[in-house]
Amino acid sequence: AVVSTQSGHYGREQVSRDQVAVMSWNIQDSTGDGSNKFENSEFLSILKQANILCLQETKKQVKIEGYLSFNSNRKNSRSGGVCILAENDLRKGVSSVLCNESDDIIVVKLDKNFFKLDFDLFLVCYYISPAYSSYVKKNPDYTANTFSALDSICIRLRQKGEVIMCGDANARTGKLPDYILSCNAPAIHDIYNDIGLEHDIEEPRNNSDLTISEPHCQHFLDMVINNQLKILNGRTLGDTTGKMTCHKYNGSSVVDYFVITSWARDHVNSLQVKEFTSYSDHCPLVLKLTTFEPFVANFQLPDFSNFPCGYKWDSNTSHSLFKKALTSPEVVNNLESIVTNEFSSTLEGNHELNDAVIKCLHSAADIALKVKKPPKNSARKKWFDPQVNSSRRNLNRLANRLGSKHCNSILRREYFKQRNKHSNFVNSKKVAVLKKLNEAIEEGHILDWKKFKRLKQEHDTSPLLDKFDLASFHDFFASLYKKPDQEPDLTHHNHKHYPEPPDLDILNKLMSESEVTSAIKNLKKEKSTDCDSALIPLL
């Protein structure tokens, strides 16, 4: 039998992939009071609070228009049944995972690329019948086998990604720890080290239900501890007290859980136990997961390079001068053209109207006020133009996002990619500026000391000086100071045509005593010592 409805779009909200809500709810049969619950608008309004629905005790296959449906039902039984429903907008990111261990367990995978996660996330929905049920009495090994199946499924899935498990375990765990106690930790942690698992962290949880029910409690906690999972009930924002999840005639209990692996827990935003309704003895549980919105790599900030400079404003005289400038013929004509022109009511028309009004204001300001000179920043290099500044701002924005979302490997790769790109862009700008300076010195035959000094400052960190640079330097000054009627010196040619530079024997001769004495006398006493530790005043 298939329970279907055409009302799946009731109250649906726009799906946002940067936050996904998962609901776990034991609905106790899809057909309550002989009617289809999925045709009830109030019931559907509860389901719309989540993008992914994990339902237990469906007893039949459930298919809803607008949802991708995954079902698993017991064979030859009218009890049990689990179902996972995902909104169609998430269809490309949700897929079924084969699970043959038990009919009461169903698994889907949330694709890491679609949801912008660092890992594939596996969502496990389960239902465990209570110990006193007729189904368990007919199948004595059911409880142990089902929890064993959950354990083996979790072990298998953890090798491929992170795991979230939710459902009705019918296990009342009180405040028993879901981690290894410190008294037993050393020996167990040695085993964890051998198999490459992290150490358990002692983190107490709250629980409004202090009762412990066996054997479900022990089986459930063993499965949680063996896989280093953490129970979210009683220790998560939205449910810090461990609210009751099930209300029956003989009392209330906590039997519906969300358990999760440590890495996936970093993406948990909140867990809420929703209000109790007449549609089931169980309350819906809604887990909100924060993923990451897609990063737009080609995003560019506005170019402010062409923005006009400010104006000098004097509180005593500028007001009257500017008001008078608004009555000048040029400004009046511009204002009249704005009034007579019919601008469209579109976005482009609004931009045109805005530009026209701003132009009038600047025209009046140019007449009445003085323009502020842009501030001088001597520390800025010449190649730090508006394009480089814009690239730096984009990189800073990306760095801020990575700082707040450091777990996102996609964002991390994009940041370092953009950082390398920015560094190469700055280097290319620097090479272009230095090349232009070099050409101005070499081709002009006029010594521009300001440019030459600037070029020298950019290369003063280089420890080596090529001998061909000396030859080029010699040729430049030889041609600079030669007399007009002097015949060209044929002994000195461009080094490009000869493998050896011009005569530089003076550099190969030993320094004389007089040269050393003269150099010492010309030293400045205020300078610090060199690597030879010789103090200049003493010399």
N, C-alpha and C positions, 0 to 999 in steps of 0.2 A: 504494500500500500504506500502511496506517495501523498504526503500532505503538501499541497502547493497553494499559492495565493498570487493574486494579481496586484496586491497592494504593497509591494515591496518598496515603492518609491515614497511611501507616506513619510512626510517630515524629514526626508533625507537632507543632510547638510553637505556642503562642498567638502570633498576630501582634501586634506592637506598632508603631504607626505613628510613634512618636518615634524609632525606629531600624530601618532597613531594610537587610537584607543581600542583596547581589547576587552571584551566582556566575557565573563564566565558565569553561567547561570544554569542551575538545575531547574528546568521548567516543568518537570513532573508530567510528562505526556504532552504531546502537541495538541491533542484534542481534549480540552477540559469542559466538563458539563455537557458532553456530546456535541460541542461546537469547535470549530477550528480557531485556535488562539491567534493564528497569524492573520485572521480576518478581522480581528478586534483592533480598532484604532488606538485604544489606550495601551494595549500590549505592544503594538508596533512603536508607539512613542517612547517606550522604555528601551526597545532595541536600538533606536536611532542614536542613542548616546554613544555608540561605539562604531568603528569602521569594520572590525572583525569580531564575529560572534562565536563563542565556544559554548555549545549547548549540550547538556547532559539529560539523560532519561527522555530522549525524544520518542523512543519506541517505534518510530517509523522514519522513513526517509523524508527529509525536509528540503523542499526546493522553493525558493522565493524569487520572483522576477526582480532583476536588478542586482542579484547576488550570485557569486560563484559558490557552489555548494559542494561540500565533501561530507559523506555519510558513512557510518559504520554501524551495523545492527547485528544483534545476536541471532544466530540461526536457531530456528525452532523454539523461540521464546518471545513472549510479548512484553518483556521487561528490558531495561537497559537502553542502549542506543546512544551514540555520540555524534555530533555534527559540528562542522566548522563552516561558517558563512563569511565570505569576504565581498565587500562592495565591488561592483564591476570596474570601478575606476582603479582598483588595485589588482585587477586580473593579471596584468603582465608581471607583477612582482610576487604572486602567490602561486605555489605549485604543490601538488600532493606528493607525499613520501610514502613508499610502500612499507606497510607494517602488518606482518602476518602473525605476530606473537599473540595478539588478543583482539577479540571483536569489540572490547570496551576501550580501545585506545585508537586515536587517529592523529596523524601528524601532517603538518604542512610546513613548507619552507618559505620564509620571507627573504627574497633575493637581496643581497647586499648592494648591488649596483642600482636597483630600483629604489630602495629605501635609503640610499646613501649611508650605509653602515660600513664598518671595518670588517664585518664578518657576516656570513649567512646565519640567519636567526631561525631556529626550528621551534614551532609552536606545537605543543603536545596537549591534547584534550583527552581526559580520561574520566571514567566513572567506575567506582568500586562499590559493589553492593554491600549493604550492612551485614554483619555477622548473623543476625537473626532472620534474614530473608529466606523465603522458600527456595530461591535460586541457589543460594549457598548451601542449603541443606541437601539439595539434590546433587551438588558438585562440591564435595568436602574440600578438595584441593584448590578451589577457585581462588580464594583470597591470596594464598601463598604464590600461586602461579601467576596471578595478575600483577602483583607487586614485583615479582621476579622479572616479568616481561617489561614492566616500566623501567626497572634497573638496567636491563640489557639494552633497551632502546636508547636510554639516556647515554650509556657508555658509547654506543655506536655513533650517536649524533654528535657527541662532544668532540669526536675526532674530526668532524667536518665544520663545526661552528659552535655557536652558543645556543642555549636551550632555555625556553620558558615552558613550565608545566602548570596546567590549571585544571580544576575540576572538583568533583565531589569525591573525596577519599573516604568518607565516613570514618575518619580517624580523629578522635579527640585527644590531642597531644598535651593539653595543659600548658605548663611552662617548661616542659622538658627541653633540654638544649638540642639544637639541630647542628651541633658542631662537636668536635672531640674535646672533652674536658682537659684542663691543663695537667691534671694528675696522670692522665694517660697519654698526654701529647708527645713526650720525647720519643718513645718507641715508635709510635705511629708516624710521627714526622720523619723519622729515619726512613721508613718505608716510602713515604711520599717523595723524599729526595731521590730515592733509587728509581722511582717510576716517573719522576719529573713533574709532580704536582705541587701546588702551593700549600703552605701551611694553613690550617684552619685558624680563623680569628674568632675569639670568644666575643659574641655580641648578643647579650640577653634580649629577649623579646617579651612583649606584654601579651596577655591573653585573658579575655573576660571569662573564658570557660576553663576552669581549673580541673575538670574531670579528665581522666585518662581511660581510654577504651582499648582493650586488647581483643584480638591480636593485631587489629589494624594499626594501632599507634606505633608499635614496635616495627612492623613491616615498613610503615611509611617513613619513620625517622631513619631507619637503616638505609633505605633507598636515597634519602636526602643526604645523609652524611657520606655514604660511599661515593657519591658523585660530586661532593663539595658544592651542593646547592644551598640556597638560603631561602627560608620561608619569609615572604614579604609581609604577611599579616602580623600586625602588632609592632612593626619596626619601620614603617614607611609613612611618609607624609600623606595624610588623608586617613590613615588608620594606625595611629600610634598606640591605641589602647587595645587592639585586638577585638573588634566588635563581633557580636554574635552574628552568624551567617545563616542559621537555620532555627526556625521556631515551630515546635510541634505542641500537641496538647499536653505532653508530659514534661515540657521544658525547652530551653534553648541551648544551642551548642555552636561550636566553631568546627565545621567539618569541610568547608569549601576553602581551598587554598590557591595561592599563586606562589610557586617556587621558581627560582631563577639562578643561573650561573653568575659568577662574580663579574665577569666582563660585561655581560648584558645588563647587570644591575646599574652600571654607570649611566644607562640611558633611561632609567625609570624616573618618571616625573612625579607620579602620585598613584595611590591605590585607594579606592573608595568602596565601601560597602553601602550600596544604595538602599533606599527605603523598602521595607517589607510590604509586599502586595498580596492580593488575594489570588493571584495567578499561580503561586507556588509557595511551598513551605520554606523555600530558600530565597535569600536575598541575592540580587545581581551584584557581582564584583566587577569593577571597571578599573583596568590598569592603563595608565597613559604613559606611552613611551615617546621620548624625544629623539628623533633622528636628526638628520642634517639637511637643510634646504640645498638644492643644487647651486654650485658656485658658477657664476658667469665670469669666465676668464677675460672676455673682451670688454668688460665694463670700463668706461673711461669717464673721468671727472671733467667738468666744463673747463675750457681753456680761458683763463682770466688774463692772458697776455695783452689782449686788445682793449681791456677795460680802461676808461678814461681815469686820469688822476683826480684826486680831490681838489677842492678849492679852498683858498684862505677865507675864512669867515670872521668878520669883525662884528661883534654884537651891537656896536653903536651905529655903524654906517652901512654895513652890507645889506641889511634888510631893505632900506629905502633904495639903494642902488639896484638891487635885484628886481624890486617891484617896478622901478622905472624902466629897466631893460625889457621887462615883459611887454611894455607898450611900444617898443621899437617896431618900425615897419616890417623888418625881416621876421620877427617872432609873431607879429600879428597876422601876417600872411600865412605863416605855417599853421597857426591855430585855426584860421578861417578854412584852410584846405582840409583840416581834420574834421571840422564841423560839417562841411559840405560833402565830404567823401562818405560813401556807404560801405562800411566794413562788414564783412560776413560774420555771422554768429558762430563760426567754427573756431577751432583752436588756432589755425593759421591766421584767421582774421583778428583774433585777440592779440596775437603776437605783433601783427602789423600795427594795430592801434597803439599798443604799448610802446613800440619803437618810435612811432611818430611823436607821441607825447614826450618821451624822454629826449628826443632830438630837440624839441622846442625848449625844454628846460636847460639843456646844455648850451644851446645857442644864447639864451639870456645870460647864463652864468659866464660864458666866454666874454660877453660884452661888459659885464659889471664887476667880475671878480678876477682875482689872480689865481693861476693854477699852482697847486702845490708841486714841488719837485719831488720826484720819488726818492726815498731814502737810499743812501749809498751804503752798500755792504761790501767793504773791501775784502772780507774773508771769502766771499763767493768767487769761485773760479769762473773764467769767461765761458766755459762750456756748460755751465749750469743755466741753461736757457729754460723757457716755460715748458718745453717738452720733457726735459729731464726732471723738472720739479713735479710735473703731472705724474710721471712714472714713479717718482718717489712717494707721492701721496697715495697712489694706488697700492704700492707695496706696503706702506704703513697700514692701510685699511685691511689688507690681507693678513698682516702680522697680528693685528688686533683680533681678527676672527679666529686665527689659529690659537692665540693665547687663551681664548675663552672656550674653544672646542678642540683641545689638544689631542683628543682620542681619534679624530677624523684623519685617517691616513690619506684620503683623497685630497683633503685641504692641505695637508702637510706637503704632499708631493707638488701640488700646484704652487704653494708658497715658494719652495726652493727653486722650482722652475722659473717663476717670475723674478726671483732674486738674481739668479744667474743672468736672466735676460736683461734686467735693469743694469747689472754691472757691465755687461758687454755693450749696452747702449751708451753708458757714460764713457767708457773707454773709447768708443768710436767717435763720440763728440770731442773728446780731448785730443785725439789724434788729428782730427780735422782742424781744430783751432791751432795746434802747434805747427801743423804743416803750412797753414796760411801765414803764420808768423815767420817761419823759416823762408818761405818763398819771398816775402817782403824784404827780408834782409839780403838774400842771395842775388835776387834779380834787380834790385833797385840801385845798386852801387852807391847808395847813400846810407850811412851808418845811423840807424835809428836806435839810439842808446836805450830808450825806454822799452822798445820791443825786444832788443837784444838782451836786456837785463831780465825781462819777463821770461824769455825763452830759456835763459840760463837758470832761473829759479826753478823751472819745471824739470830741469835735468840735473840739478845739483846733487841729487842722491846717487847718481851713477858713479861708481868708484873707478871706472876705467875711462880713458880717453884714447880713442883710436888714432893711430899715426896719420891716417888719411884725413882725419878732422884737422890735424895740425897743418897738413899741406893745404887744405882748403882755406884755413884761416890765414896762412901765409900769402896765398894767391890773392885773397880778398884785399888785404892791406897793401900788398905790392901794387895792385891796380888802383887802389884808392889814393895813395900819396905819390904816384909817379908824375913827373912833369909832363905837360902836354906835348913838348917836342922831343921827349925821350923815346928812343927806340924801344920797342918791346923786348924784354929779356927772354931770349930764346932758350935759356937754360931752365926756365921754369915753365912747365906745361901742366895742363890739367892732369891730375893723377889718374883720371879714368883711362888715359891713353898709355900710361906707363905703370908697370907693376910696382915700381919703387917710388917713394915720395921724393920731393926736392931735397937739397942738401940740408941735412939736420945733424951734422957732425957735432955741433955745439952741445947737443943734448947727450952725446956719448962721452964727452970729456969730463974729467974729474973736476969737482968744484974747488975753486981756489979759496985760500984763507980770507982774502979780501971780500969775496962774495958772501961767505958765511958771516963775517963781521958786519957787513952792510945789511944783511937780512935780519940779523939780531937787533940792530939798532932801530930798524923800522917796525919792529913788533909793537903792538899795543899792550900796555901793561894790564889793562882791565880784562883782557881775555883769559879764559880758563886754560888750564894745562891740557896738553894732548895726551895720547896714550903712553908717551915716554915719561910722564909725571914730572917733567922739567918745568919749574915755575919760571915764568917770563921775567919777573923782576930780578931774580937771581942770575939769569943769563946776562 
